[in-house]
């Protein structure tokens, strides 16, 4: 299918690197036209957790296998990002998150201020097939005030 009508847009772009600040740029009169699109079936994927005791309500869940990892992540309405990365060779069982480069299991939380890496915690894989993984997770991040991620659950197609 093709979009038959042009869709116009405008936005203000901000440079987000605080070490090299740049002025905001206004983009105006943008138009998308004749863009192919496809519909997507509603997903049954699940990704839930609590961040500091508050429910993380995922509005967009993504799961992909890339560079030997299954990366599962989600955004909430405030564009906070919660994600875990699991080495694709790991099977069912409990796997410890460590604060080492290239660890088999990793966790991340990103808010408007920064990205925080898990320094401790675990992921338990309860089921894994060639295209679906299910389990639980919990971790604590680095940062001056660490984020405590609890009651994490995932059941996603990748």
C-alpha positions in Angstrom: 0.0 0.0 0.0 1.0 3.6 -0.5 0.1 6.8 1.3 -1.9 8.7 -1.3 -1.7 12.1 0.5 1.3 14.0 1.6 1.8 14.4 5.4 3.4 17.6 6.5 5.4 18.1 9.7 7.6 20.5 11.6 9.7 20.2 14.7 12.5 21.8 16.8 15.7 19.8 16.9 18.0 19.8 19.8 21.6 18.7 20.1 21.8 16.4 23.1 25.5 16.2 23.7 26.2 18.5 26.7 30.0 18.5 26.0 29.5 20.2 22.6 26.3 22.4 22.9 24.7 23.7 19.8 21.7 25.9 19.1 18.3 24.4 18.5 17.2 24.2 14.8 13.7 24.6 13.6 12.7 22.3 10.8 9.6 23.6 8.9 7.6 22.6 5.9 8.7 19.0 5.9 6.6 16.6 3.8 6.3 12.9 3.6 4.8 11.8 0.3 4.2 8.4 -1.4 5.7 6.5 1.5 5.0 2.7 1.4 3.6 1.4 4.6 2.4 -1.9 6.0 0.1 -2.8 8.8 1.3 -4.8 11.7 -0.6 -7.3 13.7 -1.0 -6.5 17.4 1.8 -8.1 19.4 1.4 -10.4 22.4 4.8 -9.3 23.7 5.1 -8.5 27.4 7.7 -6.3 29.1 7.0 -5.0 32.6 9.0 -3.9 35.6 9.0 -1.5 38.5 11.6 1.4 38.6 12.1 2.6 42.1 8.8 0.8 43.1 6.8 2.6 40.4 5.3 0.6 37.5 7.2 1.0 34.2 4.3 1.1 31.7 5.8 0.2 28.3 4.2 2.0 25.3 6.6 0.5 22.7 8.4 -2.9 23.1 11.3 -4.0 20.9 13.1 -7.3 20.8 15.9 -8.1 18.3 18.8 -10.5 18.0 21.9 -8.6 16.9 25.7 -9.0 17.6 25.2 -12.3 19.5 22.7 -10.7 21.9 19.0 -10.8 22.3 18.1 -7.2 23.2 14.7 -6.5 24.8 13.7 -3.0 25.5 10.8 -0.7 26.0 9.9 3.0 26.1 7.3 4.6 28.4 5.2 7.7 27.6 8.1 9.9 29.0 10.5 8.2 26.6 12.4 6.5 29.4 14.1 3.4 28.1 14.4 0.2 30.1 16.3 -2.7 28.4 18.2 -6.0 29.0 20.6 -7.7 26.7 21.1 -11.5 26.9 23.8 -13.4 25.1 22.0 -15.5 22.5 23.8 -18.7 23.5 22.4 -18.7 27.1 19.7 -21.2 27.9 17.1 -21.4 30.7 18.2 -20.7 34.2 19.4 -17.8 36.3 22.2 -15.6 34.9 24.0 -12.9 36.9 24.4 -9.3 35.7 27.9 -8.0 36.4 29.4 -4.7 35.8 31.9 -5.9 33.2 32.3 -5.0 29.5 30.9 -7.6 27.3 29.1 -9.5 30.1 26.7 -12.2 29.0 23.7 -10.4 30.6 23.4 -6.6 30.8 20.7 -4.1 31.9 20.2 -0.4 31.2 17.8 2.3 32.2 17.8 5.7 30.5 15.9 8.8 31.5 16.1 12.4 30.3 19.3 12.9 32.3 21.5 10.0 31.3 21.9 6.3 30.6 22.6 4.1 33.6 24.1 0.6 33.4 23.2 -2.3 35.6 26.0 -3.1 38.1 24.3 -6.1 39.8 21.2 -8.2 39.4 20.0 -11.2 37.4 18.0 -12.4 34.5 16.2 -15.8 34.8 15.2 -17.3 31.4 12.2 -19.6 32.0 11.6 -20.5 28.3 13.5 -20.0 25.1 12.9 -21.1 21.5 14.4 -20.1 18.2 12.2 -17.0 18.1 10.7 -16.4 21.6 12.2 -15.8 25.0 10.4 -15.5 28.4 11.7 -14.8 31.9 12.2 -12.4 34.7 14.8 -9.8 35.7 15.9 -7.4 38.4 18.9 -5.1 38.7 20.5 -2.0 40.3 22.1 0.6 38.1 25.2 2.8 38.6 24.8 6.6 39.1 24.9 9.0 42.0 21.3 7.8 42.9 21.1 4.2 41.5 17.8 3.0 40.0 16.4 -0.1 41.5 14.6 -2.2 38.9 12.4 -5.0 40.3 9.6 -7.4 39.2 10.8 -7.4 35.6 9.0 -9.8 33.3 9.4 -10.4 29.6 7.8 -12.7 27.0 8.8 -11.5 23.6 9.3 -12.7 20.0 12.7 -11.8 18.7 
